[in-house]
């Protein structure tokens, strides 16, 4: 997602910091991750298409991480 879209997500939803350390093949360039979760965004995105899943956002690097099972 582009930076403007990420900024919109940050402003639109309420975020709670979570203790998450996903194993990603991504270079965070030495930045510490600050993973956060929004129940509102998760409910909106899951809808009826997915059985279970969680969406996380690293507020320091604007990376979205999806743990979704169909």
N, C-alpha and C positions, 0 to 999 in steps of 0.2 A: 504494500500500500504506500501511497505517497505521503509525505510529511503532513500535508494539510488534512488528509483523511484521518491520520493518527491523532492529530491535534483535536479534530472534531470528536473522535471517540473519547479522548481524555476529558473533554469538556462536557460531553453529553451524559456520560455514565459516572456513577459513584464507584470508586476503586478502593479495594482493601488490599494491603500488602500481605502476601502469602510466602510461606517458606517453600520454595520450589527450586530444584536444581536439575532442570532437564538436560539430557545428553544431546546436544545439538552440534551438527557440523556447520558451525557459524563462527566467524571471527568477531568477537565483541570489542576488538582493539583495546584490550586492557580495561574496559569499562566494567564496573561492578553492576551486576544485574539487580534490578528491583522489580521482581515479578509481582504483579497485582492481578486481582480478579474482580469482575463485576457481575453480580448475580443478575442485574438487569440486562446486560449485554448477552450473557449466557442464555437467559430465557428467550430473548428475542431471536438469537441466532439458531438455537436448537429447534424451535418450533416443533413440527411433527415429523420432520425429515430424519431425525437421528434418534437412536435409542438412548444413548448416553454420551456425555462429553463435557469437556470444560475448555474454556478459552482464557488464555492468560496474556497479559501485556507487560513487557518490560518497559517501565516508565523511563529508564535511563537511555535506552537505545532504540525505542519505538519498534521492537520486534514483537510480533504476535506469535503465540505458541498454541497450537490446537491439539488437544487430546480427545479425539472423537472416534467412536465406534458406531458403525452403521448397523 
